[in-house]
Amino acid sequence: MILVSVVVVCQMVFVRAVLHESTIWQTEFVMYLLVAATFIGAPYILLTRGHVAVDVLPLMARPGMRVVLHAAGTLIALAFCGFFLYASVPWWHETWVSGQTTSSLWRARVWIPYLSVPVGLALLCLQLLADLWMVLTQRSHPFGLSPEDVL
């Protein structure tokens, strides 16, 4: 999605700078595609531990306390994502039922890009649950730290 966004931005610059024509759909398309990449990509980033993490406190804690910290953090994240998911489904559904479109000449149906928000959040909630389950059943270490990792 990000690669497609880069290509579309390059096309938009070419159309504006070289052909001296206006652009109609490119800005909205790139904006919606980057939002979709963010929400749909978040569960994968969590799975691969690709996010920025500050692990000073877990490194100082004993292995048993790491599980508690991980569970507490995951439950807080799950509550936030679950609430956001709960709020985003009616928001998306309203655009789908009413047939809302963008205000530009492109007149894109907004339910299509808006769908990425509840889908991404649902997948993120599932990934958070899976991560919590793996730690609680001792199939993986909390924060990706083995018991030997200490500060």
N, C-alpha and C positions, 0 to 999 in steps of 0.2 A: 504494500500500500504506500509506503514511503517512497519507494522507487518510482511508482506511477505518479505520485505527487511531484516529484522532482522533474519528471519528463513533462508533465502538464505545465508546470511553472516555466520551464524552458520554452515550451511552445507558446505560452502566453507572452513571454518577453519578445520572442521572435515576431509574433503577430503585431504587437504594439510598436516595437522599435523599428522593424524592417518594413513591414507591410503598412504601417500607420493606420491600422484598423482597431476598432474597439473590441474588447473581449466581453463575452457574455456569460459563459458558464464556468470558466476556469477557476476563478477565485472561490466561488462557493464549492465547487467540486473538490478542490484541494483542502479547503477548510473541513468539509465533512469527512474526507478520506483520512485526514490526520487525527480527527476525533475518533473515528472508527479504529484506526491503528492503535491509538492509546488504550481504548477500552477493551478491544479484542486481544491486544497483545499483553495486557497486564497479567492474565493468568499464566501465560508462558514465562514471563519474566519472574514471577513468583516461583514457578516450578524449577527454573534453572538458577534461582538465587541471583539473578542479574540486577536486582535493585540495589540501591545504596543502603548500606546497613551500618549502624553504629553499634559495635558489639563489645564495647569496653565493659559494660556491666555484666553481660553474660560471661565474658572471659574471666572476670574476677569472682564469679559465683561458682559454687560447687555444682557438680553434674545434676544433683537432684533439684537444686534451686533453678537451674537452667530450664528444666522441664516446666516448672511453675511459671517462670518468666515468659517462656515461649507460649504456654497455654493462655496466660493472661493477655499477652499481646495479640495473639491470634483471635481470641474471643472478642476483644475490643475492635479489631479490624473487621471481624465477621459481623458484629453489631452495626458498625458504620456502613459497610457494604450492603448488608441486608436492608437497612433503612433506606439507603440510596436506591436499591433495587425496588423496594416497595413503592417508593415515590416515582420512579422512572417508568414503571409499567403503565399506570394510568396516563401519564404524560405522552408516552408513545401511542397508546391506544386511541387517545383523543385525536391525534394527527392522522391516524389511519382511518378512523371512522368518518371524520369530517373532510378528509381529502385535501388537507392543507397543502399548499405549494409555496415555494419561495416567492418573494416579491419581485425578483428580477425577471428579465425577459425569458430566461431559461425555464422558469416555472416548474422546477423540479418538485416532485412529491416528497415532502419532508419525512414521511414515515419511514422511508427506506434508510436514510442515514441515521435517523433517530433510533432505529431498531438496534444499532450497534451498542447503545448504552445499556439497555436491559440484558441483552445477550452477553456482553462482556462482563457485566456485574454478576450475572448468574454463574458464568464460568469461573469468575474470581471467587465467589462464595464457595463453589464446589472445590476449587483448588485449596482454599483456606481450610476447609473441612478435611480434605485428603491429607494436607500437611499436618494438621493437628492429629489426625488418626495415626499417621505414620510415627509421629513422635510419642504419642501415648502408648502405642503398642510396641515401642522400642525397635521399630524397623528402620528408623533414621534418627540422627542426633539432632537435638534442638539447635537452631541457628546454624546448622551444618558444622558444629564444633564437636569433636570427639572428647571424651572425658580427659584425655591427656592434654588438650589445649587449655592452657592457663596463662594468665598475664603475669 
